[in-house]
Amino acid sequence: MKLVLTEEQRELRDTVRSFLAAASPLSEVRRAADSETGYDPAVYRRLNGELGLAGLIVPQEHGGAGAGYAELAVVLEETGAALLPGPFLATTLAAILLTELEDKETLPGIAAGTTVATVALDGDRALNGAEAEVVLAVDGTRVRAVRGGARTPLTVLDPTRRQARVDLREGEAVSAPEAALARARDLFAVAVAAEQLGVLRASLEAIVAYAKVRVAFGRFIGSYQGVKHRLADMHCKLEQADSIVRHAAWAADEAPSELPLAAALAQAHVGRACFEVARDSLLLHGGIGFTWEHDAHLYYKRAKADEVLLGPPRIHRARLADLLEL
């Protein structure tokens, strides 16, 4: 088992991080979130054209890079840390499902960056459902690819990621192997946990930087014992989450039999840890953290939205307990 990034994975991380810092800083995230589309299509085209990230895990025979989930986790951690708006996570989830179903129709468009797709995760609600050309709906062991139908934008907590209610009656449903659907759900959990790891890391980095410059009662607030202890606890959560995500991504690539347990642990632990760190980061920023002008509340909202994206934490804890026969 390898929990440390390889040289190639570190290079991928650095490339994505530098690209997002230049093309989608938080000031641009705010502007894009307030725009008509909710994201910058030009950034998305560059993300897929220059870096080829939409096709990262798509098999090579369908035009993708055929990379592993360890590489995908590296990328999602960076897009999470940058609060990247738009349909990247949504299309990634669709690519995961379609890859497991060995699709030949939609994957080439996803790999080329020309097709925006998503998965209906909660009934008829879907991430970026209004922007997606293809919405995949799973009902038991049947999957329906919806390419038309009504799309109704929803009011959401996280302003950087939109959702919509989709009319799922269009499109023909086809049977899918139960094992493939189960693996896809586990891979969804790994992908979301990787993004949560990025949100957690960025939230901690922001409050550590603030604690070094904010002065209260003549002292930097980072010198106060109460703040230092809180920051240390947050750092421990980051280290634990990092190990859990790396292990889950490794299991997805190298140990399929370990994936269900690793995926359940990832969602049971990382989602809550991410929210707690984002919450504490906001609180330690004081009154300024609650203002619209500050970025802390954006991380807080993304953390809470991600925590319940695949269902409330109690569902993942219950599944983890079942897998452990507790």
ZADO-1210 file (C-alpha; in nm, 4 decimals, padded with zeros to 6 digits):
<atoms>
<atom x="00.0000" y="00.0000" z="00.0000" code="MET" pos="1"/>
<atom x="00.1273" y="00.3490" z="-00.0914" code="LYS" pos="2"/>
<atom x="-00.0098" y="00.6500" z="00.0943" code="LEU" pos="3"/>
<atom x="00.2630" y="00.8903" z="-00.0210" code="VAL" pos="4"/>
<atom x="00.2298" y="01.0637" z="-00.3567" code="LEU" pos="5"/>
<atom x="00.4635" y="00.9550" z="-00.6316" code="THR" pos="6"/>
<atom x="00.6792" y="01.2059" z="-00.8170" code="GLU" pos="7"/>
<atom x="00.4334" y="01.2037" z="-01.1105" code="GLU" pos="8"/>
<atom x="00.1386" y="01.2629" z="-00.8776" code="GLN" pos="9"/>
<atom x="00.3182" y="01.5526" z="-00.7107" code="ARG" pos="10"/>
<atom x="00.3840" y="01.7031" z="-01.0527" code="GLU" pos="11"/>
<atom x="00.0162" y="01.6624" z="-01.1399" code="LEU" pos="12"/>
<atom x="-00.0806" y="01.8290" z="-00.8115" code="ARG" pos="13"/>
<atom x="00.1541" y="02.1215" z="-00.8684" code="ASP" pos="14"/>
<atom x="00.0339" y="02.1682" z="-01.2270" code="THR" pos="15"/>
<atom x="-00.3342" y="02.1744" z="-01.1295" code="VAL" pos="16"/>
<atom x="-00.2667" y="02.3971" z="-00.8284" code="ARG" pos="17"/>
<atom x="-00.0747" y="02.6559" z="-01.0293" code="SER" pos="18"/>
<atom x="-00.3348" y="02.6507" z="-01.3070" code="PHE" pos="19"/>
<atom x="-00.6221" y="02.7121" z="-01.0650" code="LEU" pos="20"/>
<atom x="-00.4303" y="02.9828" z="-00.8778" code="ALA" pos="21"/>
<atom x="-00.3863" y="03.1728" z="-01.2038" code="ALA" pos="22"/>
<atom x="-00.7124" y="03.0949" z="-01.3844" code="ALA" pos="23"/>
<atom x="-00.9589" y="03.0637" z="-01.0977" code="SER" pos="24"/>
<atom x="-00.8545" y="03.2526" z="-00.7834" code="PRO" pos="25"/>
<atom x="-01.1257" y="03.3097" z="-00.5244" code="LEU" pos="26"/>
<atom x="-01.2018" y="03.6537" z="-00.6664" code="SER" pos="27"/>
<atom x="-01.2871" y="03.4849" z="-00.9982" code="GLU" pos="28"/>
<atom x="-01.4803" y="03.2122" z="-00.8171" code="VAL" pos="29"/>
<atom x="-01.7043" y="03.4790" z="-00.6691" code="ARG" pos="30"/>
<atom x="-01.7505" y="03.6503" z="-01.0032" code="ARG" pos="31"/>
<atom x="-01.8294" y="03.3241" z="-01.1798" code="ALA" pos="32"/>
<atom x="-02.0749" y="03.2167" z="-00.9084" code="ALA" pos="33"/>
<atom x="-02.2691" y="03.5393" z="-00.9617" code="ASP" pos="34"/>
<atom x="-02.2751" y="03.5008" z="-01.3398" code="SER" pos="35"/>
<atom x="-02.5573" y="03.3597" z="-01.5479" code="GLU" pos="36"/>
<atom x="-02.3896" y="03.0221" z="-01.5927" code="THR" pos="37"/>
<atom x="-02.2511" y="02.9941" z="-01.2394" code="GLY" pos="38"/>
<atom x="-01.9018" y="02.9194" z="-01.3671" code="TYR" pos="39"/>
<atom x="-01.6516" y="03.0374" z="-01.6276" code="ASP" pos="40"/>
<atom x="-01.6807" y="02.8199" z="-01.9419" code="PRO" pos="41"/>
<atom x="-01.3425" y="02.9470" z="-02.0603" code="ALA" pos="42"/>
<atom x="-01.1713" y="02.8107" z="-01.7474" code="VAL" pos="43"/>
<atom x="-01.3543" y="02.4828" z="-01.7900" code="TYR" pos="44"/>
<atom x="-01.2426" y="02.4567" z="-02.1545" code="ARG" pos="45"/>
<atom x="-00.8818" y="02.5209" z="-02.0545" code="ARG" pos="46"/>
<atom x="-00.9070" y="02.2726" z="-01.7682" code="LEU" pos="47"/>
<atom x="-01.0099" y="02.0055" z="-02.0133" code="ASN" pos="48"/>
<atom x="-00.8170" y="02.1234" z="-02.3180" code="GLY" pos="49"/>
<atom x="-00.4775" y="02.2106" z="-02.1700" code="GLU" pos="50"/>
<atom x="-00.4808" y="01.9623" z="-01.8816" code="LEU" pos="51"/>
<atom x="-00.7245" y="01.6999" z="-02.0092" code="GLY" pos="52"/>
<atom x="-00.8777" y="01.6569" z="-01.6658" code="LEU" pos="53"/>
<atom x="-01.2305" y="01.5659" z="-01.7751" code="ALA" pos="54"/>
<atom x="-01.0931" y="01.2524" z="-01.9375" code="GLY" pos="55"/>
<atom x="-00.8449" y="01.1656" z="-01.6644" code="LEU" pos="56"/>
<atom x="-01.0045" y="00.8339" z="-01.5647" code="ILE" pos="57"/>
<atom x="-01.1780" y="00.7670" z="-01.8964" code="VAL" pos="58"/>
<atom x="-01.0225" y="00.4603" z="-02.0637" code="PRO" pos="59"/>
<atom x="-00.7795" y="00.5316" z="-02.3434" code="GLN" pos="60"/>
<atom x="-00.9959" y="00.3508" z="-02.5986" code="GLU" pos="61"/>
<atom x="-01.2562" y="00.6233" z="-02.5441" code="HIS" pos="62"/>
<atom x="-01.0114" y="00.9102" z="-02.5752" code="GLY" pos="63"/>
<atom x="-00.9225" y="00.9510" z="-02.2087" code="GLY" pos="64"/>
<atom x="-00.5960" y="00.9282" z="-02.0175" code="ALA" pos="65"/>
<atom x="-00.6836" y="00.6008" z="-01.8463" code="GLY" pos="66"/>
<atom x="-00.5343" y="00.7233" z="-01.5179" code="ALA" pos="67"/>
<atom x="-00.6140" y="00.5772" z="-01.1783" code="GLY" pos="68"/>
<atom x="-00.8202" y="00.6991" z="-00.8858" code="TYR" pos="69"/>
<atom x="-00.5062" y="00.7986" z="-00.6974" code="ALA" pos="70"/>
<atom x="-00.4472" y="01.0583" z="-00.9701" code="GLU" pos="71"/>
<atom x="-00.8132" y="01.1624" z="-00.9683" code="LEU" pos="72"/>
<atom x="-00.7977" y="01.2133" z="-00.5907" code="ALA" pos="73"/>
<atom x="-00.4976" y="01.4443" z="-00.6368" code="VAL" pos="74"/>
<atom x="-00.6904" y="01.6555" z="-00.8883" code="VAL" pos="75"/>
<atom x="-01.0129" y="01.6698" z="-00.6854" code="LEU" pos="76"/>
<atom x="-00.8227" y="01.7755" z="-00.3761" code="GLU" pos="77"/>
<atom x="-00.6931" y="02.0767" z="-00.5686" code="GLU" pos="78"/>
<atom x="-01.0293" y="02.1691" z="-00.7250" code="THR" pos="79"/>
<atom x="-01.1829" y="02.1436" z="-00.3776" code="GLY" pos="80"/>
<atom x="-00.9181" y="02.3656" z="-00.2226" code="ALA" pos="81"/>
<atom x="-00.9794" y="02.6233" z="-00.4964" code="ALA" pos="82"/>
<atom x="-01.3602" y="02.5957" z="-00.4616" code="LEU" pos="83"/>
<atom x="-01.3706" y="02.5499" z="-00.8382" code="LEU" pos="84"/>
<atom x="-01.7231" y="02.6338" z="-00.9567" code="PRO" pos="85"/>
<atom x="-01.8912" y="02.4517" z="-01.2412" code="GLY" pos="86"/>
<atom x="-01.9582" y="02.0948" z="-01.3460" code="PRO" pos="87"/>
<atom x="-01.6176" y="01.9319" z="-01.2951" code="PHE" pos="88"/>
<atom x="-01.7204" y="01.7101" z="-01.0021" code="LEU" pos="89"/>
<atom x="-02.0588" y="01.6402" z="-01.1622" code="ALA" pos="90"/>
<atom x="-01.8982" y="01.5276" z="-01.4884" code="THR" pos="91"/>
<atom x="-01.6403" y="01.3250" z="-01.2958" code="THR" pos="92"/>
<atom x="-01.9163" y="01.1328" z="-01.1190" code="LEU" pos="93"/>
<atom x="-02.0839" y="01.0678" z="-01.4541" code="ALA" pos="94"/>
<atom x="-01.7526" y="00.9482" z="-01.5986" code="ALA" pos="95"/>
<atom x="-01.7091" y="00.7100" z="-01.3058" code="ILE" pos="96"/>
<atom x="-02.0521" y="00.5563" z="-01.3578" code="LEU" pos="97"/>
<atom x="-02.0194" y="00.5341" z="-01.7355" code="LEU" pos="98"/>
<atom x="-01.6730" y="00.3800" z="-01.7087" code="THR" pos="99"/>
<atom x="-01.8048" y="00.1106" z="-01.4763" code="GLU" pos="100"/>
<atom x="-02.0896" y="00.0455" z="-01.7201" code="LEU" pos="101"/>
<atom x="-01.8421" y="00.0294" z="-02.0116" code="GLU" pos="102"/>
<atom x="-02.0292" y="00.2999" z="-02.2018" code="ASP" pos="103"/>
<atom x="-01.9157" y="00.3801" z="-02.5548" code="LYS" pos="104"/>
<atom x="-02.1554" y="00.6613" z="-02.6465" code="GLU" pos="105"/>
<atom x="-02.1007" y="00.9405" z="-02.3949" code="THR" pos="106"/>
<atom x="-01.7484" y="00.8810" z="-02.2623" code="LEU" pos="107"/>
<atom x="-01.5658" y="01.0105" z="-02.5753" code="PRO" pos="108"/>
<atom x="-01.7453" y="01.3458" z="-02.5443" code="GLY" pos="109"/>
<atom x="-01.6604" y="01.3676" z="-02.1742" code="ILE" pos="110"/>
<atom x="-01.2965" y="01.2850" z="-02.2460" code="ALA" pos="111"/>
<atom x="-01.2840" y="01.5531" z="-02.5153" code="ALA" pos="112"/>
<atom x="-01.4321" y="01.8097" z="-02.2758" code="GLY" pos="113"/>
<atom x="-01.7286" y="01.8736" z="-02.5049" code="THR" pos="114"/>
<atom x="-01.9950" y="01.6915" z="-02.3017" code="THR" pos="115"/>
<atom x="-02.1119" y="01.8046" z="-01.9597" code="VAL" pos="116"/>
<atom x="-02.2770" y="01.5209" z="-01.7716" code="ALA" pos="117"/>
<atom x="-02.4008" y="01.4573" z="-01.4192" code="THR" pos="118"/>
<atom x="-02.5684" y="01.2002" z="-01.1977" code="VAL" pos="119"/>
<atom x="-02.8984" y="01.2425" z="-01.0151" code="ALA" pos="120"/>
<atom x="-02.7842" y="01.1660" z="-00.6614" code="LEU" pos="121"/>
<atom x="-03.0982" y="01.2494" z="-00.4652" code="ASP" pos="122"/>
<atom x="-03.4192" y="01.1601" z="-00.6450" code="GLY" pos="123"/>
<atom x="-03.4539" y="01.4033" z="-00.9338" code="ASP" pos="124"/>
<atom x="-03.1969" y="01.6529" z="-00.8054" code="ARG" pos="125"/>
<atom x="-02.8582" y="01.6712" z="-00.9740" code="ALA" pos="126"/>
<atom x="-02.5386" y="01.8720" z="-00.9418" code="LEU" pos="127"/>
<atom x="-02.5215" y="02.1191" z="-01.2303" code="ASN" pos="128"/>
<atom x="-02.8390" y="01.9621" z="-01.3656" code="GLY" pos="129"/>
<atom x="-02.9303" y="02.2738" z="-01.5622" code="ALA" pos="130"/>
<atom x="-02.5952" y="02.2835" z="-01.7424" code="GLU" pos="131"/>
<atom x="-02.5571" y="01.9102" z="-01.8086" code="ALA" pos="132"/>
<atom x="-02.6370" y="01.7726" z="-02.1507" code="GLU" pos="133"/>
<atom x="-02.6702" y="01.4232" z="-02.0052" code="VAL" pos="134"/>
<atom x="-02.8203" y="01.3373" z="-01.6664" code="VAL" pos="135"/>
<atom x="-02.7755" y="00.9785" z="-01.5476" code="LEU" pos="136"/>
<atom x="-03.0488" y="00.8496" z="-01.3193" code="ALA" pos="137"/>
<atom x="-03.0072" y="00.5225" z="-01.1306" code="VAL" pos="138"/>
<atom x="-03.3201" y="00.3371" z="-01.0227" code="ASP" pos="139"/>
<atom x="-03.2397" y="00.0049" z="-00.8633" code="GLY" pos="140"/>
<atom x="-03.0410" y="-00.1823" z="-01.1261" code="THR" pos="141"/>
<atom x="-03.1533" y="00.0337" z="-01.4170" code="ARG" pos="142"/>
<atom x="-02.9833" y="00.3458" z="-01.5496" code="VAL" pos="143"/>
<atom x="-03.1543" y="00.6117" z="-01.7574" code="ARG" pos="144"/>
<atom x="-02.9624" y="00.8676" z="-01.9644" code="ALA" pos="145"/>
<atom x="-03.1753" y="01.1817" z="-01.9858" code="VAL" pos="146"/>
<atom x="-03.0729" y="01.4237" z="-02.2596" code="ARG" pos="147"/>
<atom x="-03.3737" y="01.6540" z="-02.2555" code="GLY" pos="148"/>
<atom x="-03.6622" y="01.7292" z="-02.0263" code="GLY" pos="149"/>
<atom x="-03.7333" y="02.0188" z="-01.7955" code="ALA" pos="150"/>
<atom x="-03.4522" y="02.1521" z="-01.5757" code="ARG" pos="151"/>
<atom x="-03.5536" y="02.3640" z="-01.2765" code="THR" pos="152"/>
<atom x="-03.2715" y="02.5467" z="-01.0923" code="PRO" pos="153"/>
<atom x="-03.2828" y="02.5083" z="-00.7139" code="LEU" pos="154"/>
<atom x="-03.1895" y="02.7425" z="-00.4315" code="THR" pos="155"/>
<atom x="-02.8787" y="02.5906" z="-00.2715" code="VAL" pos="156"/>
<atom x="-02.6545" y="02.6535" z="00.0276" code="LEU" pos="157"/>
<atom x="-02.3295" y="02.6539" z="-00.1698" code="ASP" pos="158"/>
<atom x="-02.3297" y="02.9454" z="-00.4161" code="PRO" pos="159"/>
<atom x="-02.0268" y="02.8057" z="-00.6002" code="THR" pos="160"/>
<atom x="-02.2047" y="02.4880" z="-00.7129" code="ARG" pos="161"/>
<atom x="-02.5530" y="02.4888" z="-00.8576" code="ARG" pos="162"/>
<atom x="-02.8149" y="02.2153" z="-00.8577" code="GLN" pos="163"/>
<atom x="-03.1347" y="02.1590" z="-01.0523" code="ALA" pos="164"/>
<atom x="-03.4411" y="01.9400" z="-01.0460" code="ARG" pos="165"/>
<atom x="-03.4543" y="01.7285" z="-01.3624" code="VAL" pos="166"/>
<atom x="-03.7495" y="01.5643" z="-01.5332" code="ASP" pos="167"/>
<atom x="-03.6213" y="01.2077" z="-01.5495" code="LEU" pos="168"/>
<atom x="-03.9014" y="01.0592" z="-01.7557" code="ARG" pos="169"/>
<atom x="-03.7205" y="01.1000" z="-02.0874" code="GLU" pos="170"/>
<atom x="-03.4688" y="00.8479" z="-02.2160" code="GLY" pos="171"/>
<atom x="-03.4778" y="00.4715" z="-02.2153" code="GLU" pos="172"/>
<atom x="-03.3694" y="00.2893" z="-01.9000" code="ALA" pos="173"/>
<atom x="-03.1280" y="00.0007" z="-01.9444" code="VAL" pos="174"/>
<atom x="-03.0305" y="-00.2721" z="-01.7025" code="SER" pos="175"/>
<atom x="-02.6921" y="-00.2454" z="-01.5345" code="ALA" pos="176"/>
<atom x="-02.4900" y="-00.5033" z="-01.3393" code="PRO" pos="177"/>
<atom x="-02.5522" y="-00.4642" z="-00.9688" code="GLU" pos="178"/>
<atom x="-02.1814" y="-00.5076" z="-00.8937" code="ALA" pos="179"/>
<atom x="-02.0900" y="-00.2235" z="-01.1314" code="ALA" pos="180"/>
<atom x="-02.3433" y="00.0101" z="-00.9699" code="LEU" pos="181"/>
<atom x="-02.2204" y="-00.0796" z="-00.6210" code="ALA" pos="182"/>
<atom x="-01.8595" y="-00.0102" z="-00.7196" code="ARG" pos="183"/>
<atom x="-01.9614" y="00.3193" z="-00.8815" code="ALA" pos="184"/>
<atom x="-02.1286" y="00.4311" z="-00.5577" code="ARG" pos="185"/>
<atom x="-01.8120" y="00.3481" z="-00.3645" code="ASP" pos="186"/>
<atom x="-01.6057" y="00.5427" z="-00.6167" code="LEU" pos="187"/>
<atom x="-01.8424" y="00.8391" z="-00.5788" code="PHE" pos="188"/>
<atom x="-01.7601" y="00.8322" z="-00.2075" code="ALA" pos="189"/>
<atom x="-01.3865" y="00.8353" z="-00.2775" code="VAL" pos="190"/>
<atom x="-01.4172" y="01.1221" z="-00.5258" code="ALA" pos="191"/>
<atom x="-01.6228" y="01.3420" z="-00.2934" code="VAL" pos="192"/>
<atom x="-01.3905" y="01.2658" z="-00.0009" code="ALA" pos="193"/>
<atom x="-01.0948" y="01.3795" z="-00.2115" code="ALA" pos="194"/>
<atom x="-01.2651" y="01.7121" z="-00.2752" code="GLU" pos="195"/>
<atom x="-01.3495" y="01.7408" z="00.0952" code="GLN" pos="196"/>
<atom x="-00.9828" y="01.6876" z="00.1772" code="LEU" pos="197"/>
<atom x="-00.8987" y="01.9897" z="-00.0365" code="GLY" pos="198"/>
<atom x="-01.1638" y="02.2048" z="00.1299" code="VAL" pos="199"/>
<atom x="-01.0352" y="02.0963" z="00.4719" code="LEU" pos="200"/>
<atom x="-00.6741" y="02.1742" z="00.3831" code="ARG" pos="201"/>
<atom x="-00.7530" y="02.5181" z="00.2405" code="ALA" pos="202"/>
<atom x="-00.9682" y="02.6095" z="00.5419" code="SER" pos="203"/>
<atom x="-00.6866" y="02.5200" z="00.7795" code="LEU" pos="204"/>
<atom x="-00.4243" y="02.7042" z="00.5754" code="GLU" pos="205"/>
<atom x="-00.6397" y="03.0162" z="00.5748" code="ALA" pos="206"/>
<atom x="-00.6883" y="03.0307" z="00.9520" code="ILE" pos="207"/>
<atom x="-00.3218" y="02.9490" z="01.0228" code="VAL" pos="208"/>
<atom x="-00.2191" y="03.2412" z="00.8025" code="ALA" pos="209"/>
<atom x="-00.4743" y="03.4670" z="00.9759" code="TYR" pos="210"/>
<atom x="-00.3590" y="03.3610" z="01.3233" code="ALA" pos="211"/>
<atom x="-00.0072" y="03.4783" z="01.2354" code="LYS" pos="212"/>
<atom x="-00.1129" y="03.8361" z="01.1532" code="VAL" pos="213"/>
<atom x="-00.4278" y="03.9105" z="01.3575" code="ARG" pos="214"/>
<atom x="-00.3459" y="04.0987" z="01.6778" code="VAL" pos="215"/>
<atom x="-00.5746" y="04.1041" z="01.9824" code="ALA" pos="216"/>
<atom x="-00.4838" y="04.2624" z="02.3163" code="PHE" pos="217"/>
<atom x="-00.1353" y="04.3285" z="02.1886" code="GLY" pos="218"/>
<atom x="-00.0591" y="03.9702" z="02.0852" code="ARG" pos="219"/>
<atom x="-00.0957" y="03.7619" z="01.7720" code="PHE" pos="220"/>
<atom x="-00.3989" y="03.5410" z="01.8262" code="ILE" pos="221"/>
<atom x="-00.1941" y="03.2375" z="01.7254" code="GLY" pos="222"/>
<atom x="00.0054" y="03.2791" z="02.0457" code="SER" pos="223"/>
<atom x="-00.2983" y="03.2197" z="02.2664" code="TYR" pos="224"/>
<atom x="-00.3178" y="02.8682" z="02.4061" code="GLN" pos="225"/>
<atom x="-00.6857" y="02.8244" z="02.3178" code="GLY" pos="226"/>
<atom x="-00.6190" y="02.9078" z="01.9530" code="VAL" pos="227"/>
<atom x="-00.3023" y="02.6964" z="01.9344" code="LYS" pos="228"/>
<atom x="-00.4804" y="02.3914" z="02.0712" code="HIS" pos="229"/>
<atom x="-00.7690" y="02.4338" z="01.8285" code="ARG" pos="230"/>
<atom x="-00.5311" y="02.4640" z="01.5344" code="LEU" pos="231"/>
<atom x="-00.3439" y="02.1529" z="01.6476" code="ALA" pos="232"/>
<atom x="-00.6707" y="01.9580" z="01.6610" code="ASP" pos="233"/>
<atom x="-00.7576" y="02.0791" z="01.3109" code="MET" pos="234"/>
<atom x="-00.4168" y="01.9697" z="01.1833" code="HIS" pos="235"/>
<atom x="-00.4705" y="01.6213" z="01.3296" code="CYS" pos="236"/>
<atom x="-00.7994" y="01.5982" z="01.1425" code="LYS" pos="237"/>
<atom x="-00.6214" y="01.6943" z="00.8221" code="LEU" pos="238"/>
<atom x="-00.3569" y="01.4234" z="00.8677" code="GLU" pos="239"/>
<atom x="-00.6199" y="01.1594" z="00.9417" code="GLN" pos="240"/>
<atom x="-00.8341" y="01.2634" z="00.6455" code="ALA" pos="241"/>
<atom x="-00.5336" y="01.2615" z="00.4135" code="ASP" pos="242"/>
<atom x="-00.4456" y="00.9035" z="00.5091" code="SER" pos="243"/>
<atom x="-00.8055" y="00.7866" z="00.4718" code="ILE" pos="244"/>
<atom x="-00.8434" y="00.9412" z="00.1261" code="VAL" pos="245"/>
<atom x="-00.5078" y="00.8073" z="00.0027" code="ARG" pos="246"/>
<atom x="-00.5995" y="00.4595" z="00.1262" code="HIS" pos="247"/>
<atom x="-00.9426" y="00.4729" z="-00.0373" code="ALA" pos="248"/>
<atom x="-00.7931" y="00.5843" z="-00.3694" code="ALA" pos="249"/>
<atom x="-00.5313" y="00.3087" z="-00.3455" code="TRP" pos="250"/>
<atom x="-00.8056" y="00.0521" z="-00.2784" code="ALA" pos="251"/>
<atom x="-00.9989" y="00.1747" z="-00.5818" code="ALA" pos="252"/>
<atom x="-00.6950" y="00.1099" z="-00.8002" code="ASP" pos="253"/>
<atom x="-00.5245" y="-00.1874" z="-00.6404" code="GLU" pos="254"/>
<atom x="-00.7519" y="-00.3680" z="-00.3928" code="ALA" pos="255"/>
<atom x="-01.1156" y="-00.3818" z="-00.5120" code="PRO" pos="256"/>
<atom x="-01.2147" y="-00.6092" z="-00.2246" code="SER" pos="257"/>
<atom x="-01.1117" y="-00.3387" z="00.0256" code="GLU" pos="258"/>
<atom x="-01.2904" y="-00.0571" z="-00.1561" code="LEU" pos="259"/>
<atom x="-01.6363" y="-00.0822" z="00.0096" code="PRO" pos="260"/>
<atom x="-01.4905" y="-00.0499" z="00.3590" code="LEU" pos="261"/>
<atom x="-01.2445" y="00.2224" z="00.2574" code="ALA" pos="262"/>
<atom x="-01.5167" y="00.4209" z="00.0791" code="ALA" pos="263"/>
<atom x="-01.7581" y="00.3981" z="00.3720" code="ALA" pos="264"/>
<atom x="-01.4839" y="00.5120" z="00.6100" code="LEU" pos="265"/>
<atom x="-01.3959" y="00.8005" z="00.3788" code="ALA" pos="266"/>
<atom x="-01.7481" y="00.9397" z="00.3838" code="GLN" pos="267"/>
<atom x="-01.8134" y="00.8598" z="00.7500" code="ALA" pos="268"/>
<atom x="-01.4987" y="01.0382" z="00.8653" code="HIS" pos="269"/>
<atom x="-01.3752" y="01.2893" z="00.6074" code="VAL" pos="270"/>
<atom x="-01.7082" y="01.4638" z="00.5503" code="GLY" pos="271"/>
<atom x="-01.7531" y="01.5413" z="00.9196" code="ARG" pos="272"/>
<atom x="-01.3858" y="01.6349" z="00.9656" code="ALA" pos="273"/>
<atom x="-01.4038" y="01.8722" z="00.6680" code="CYS" pos="274"/>
<atom x="-01.7112" y="02.0471" z="00.8040" code="PHE" pos="275"/>
<atom x="-01.5680" y="02.0760" z="01.1551" code="GLU" pos="276"/>
<atom x="-01.2438" y="02.2319" z="01.0292" code="VAL" pos="277"/>
<atom x="-01.4295" y="02.4724" z="00.7984" code="ALA" pos="278"/>
<atom x="-01.6612" y="02.5655" z="01.0870" code="ARG" pos="279"/>
<atom x="-01.3769" y="02.6224" z="01.3313" code="ASP" pos="280"/>
<atom x="-01.1841" y="02.8200" z="01.0702" code="SER" pos="281"/>
<atom x="-01.4813" y="03.0499" z="01.0281" code="LEU" pos="282"/>
<atom x="-01.5252" y="03.0891" z="01.4046" code="LEU" pos="283"/>
<atom x="-01.1566" y="03.1625" z="01.4661" code="LEU" pos="284"/>
<atom x="-01.1698" y="03.4332" z="01.2015" code="HIS" pos="285"/>
<atom x="-01.4083" y="03.6147" z="01.4345" code="GLY" pos="286"/>
<atom x="-01.6754" y="03.8516" z="01.3082" code="GLY" pos="287"/>
<atom x="-01.5062" y="03.9031" z="00.9719" code="ILE" pos="288"/>
<atom x="-01.5468" y="03.5331" z="00.8914" code="GLY" pos="289"/>
<atom x="-01.9235" y="03.5706" z="00.8821" code="PHE" pos="290"/>
<atom x="-01.9234" y="03.8537" z="00.6308" code="THR" pos="291"/>
<atom x="-02.0017" y="03.8093" z="00.2634" code="TRP" pos="292"/>
<atom x="-01.6711" y="03.9744" z="00.1753" code="GLU" pos="293"/>
<atom x="-01.4643" y="03.7042" z="00.3482" code="HIS" pos="294"/>
<atom x="-01.3948" y="03.3639" z="00.1927" code="ASP" pos="295"/>
<atom x="-01.4290" y="03.1593" z="00.5132" code="ALA" pos="296"/>
<atom x="-01.8050" y="03.1292" z="00.4753" code="HIS" pos="297"/>
<atom x="-01.7642" y="02.9964" z="00.1207" code="LEU" pos="298"/>
<atom x="-01.5544" y="02.7061" z="00.2492" code="TYR" pos="299"/>
<atom x="-01.8057" y="02.6514" z="00.5280" code="TYR" pos="300"/>
<atom x="-02.0913" y="02.6252" z="00.2787" code="LYS" pos="301"/>
<atom x="-01.9003" y="02.3953" z="00.0425" code="ARG" pos="302"/>
<atom x="-01.8046" y="02.1737" z="00.3382" code="ALA" pos="303"/>
<atom x="-02.1642" y="02.1401" z="00.4566" code="LYS" pos="304"/>
<atom x="-02.2986" y="02.0838" z="00.1045" code="ALA" pos="305"/>
<atom x="-02.0373" y="01.8126" z="00.0399" code="ASP" pos="306"/>
<atom x="-02.1030" y="01.6483" z="00.3760" code="GLU" pos="307"/>
<atom x="-02.4607" y="01.5635" z="00.2772" code="VAL" pos="308"/>
<atom x="-02.4071" y="01.5276" z="-00.0989" code="LEU" pos="309"/>
<atom x="-02.4116" y="01.1465" z="-00.0871" code="LEU" pos="310"/>
<atom x="-02.6541" y="01.1299" z="00.2025" code="GLY" pos="311"/>
<atom x="-02.6274" y="01.2288" z="00.5696" code="PRO" pos="312"/>
<atom x="-02.3231" y="01.1034" z="00.7652" code="PRO" pos="313"/>
<atom x="-02.5335" y="00.8585" z="00.9664" code="ARG" pos="314"/>
<atom x="-02.5937" y="00.6536" z="00.6495" code="ILE" pos="315"/>
<atom x="-02.2217" y="00.6080" z="00.5928" code="HIS" pos="316"/>
<atom x="-02.1584" y="00.5326" z="00.9605" code="ARG" pos="317"/>
<atom x="-02.4291" y="00.2667" z="00.9534" code="ALA" pos="318"/>
<atom x="-02.2829" y="00.1102" z="00.6395" code="ARG" pos="319"/>
<atom x="-01.9369" y="00.1160" z="00.7904" code="LEU" pos="320"/>
<atom x="-02.0695" y="-00.0585" z="01.1009" code="ALA" pos="321"/>
<atom x="-02.2380" y="-00.3235" z="00.8855" code="ASP" pos="322"/>
<atom x="-01.9186" y="-00.3875" z="00.6907" code="LEU" pos="323"/>
<atom x="-01.7283" y="-00.4225" z="01.0171" code="LEU" pos="324"/>
<atom x="-02.0033" y="-00.6492" z="01.1521" code="GLU" pos="325"/>
<atom x="-02.0545" y="-00.4263" z="01.4531" code="LEU" pos="326"/>
</atoms>
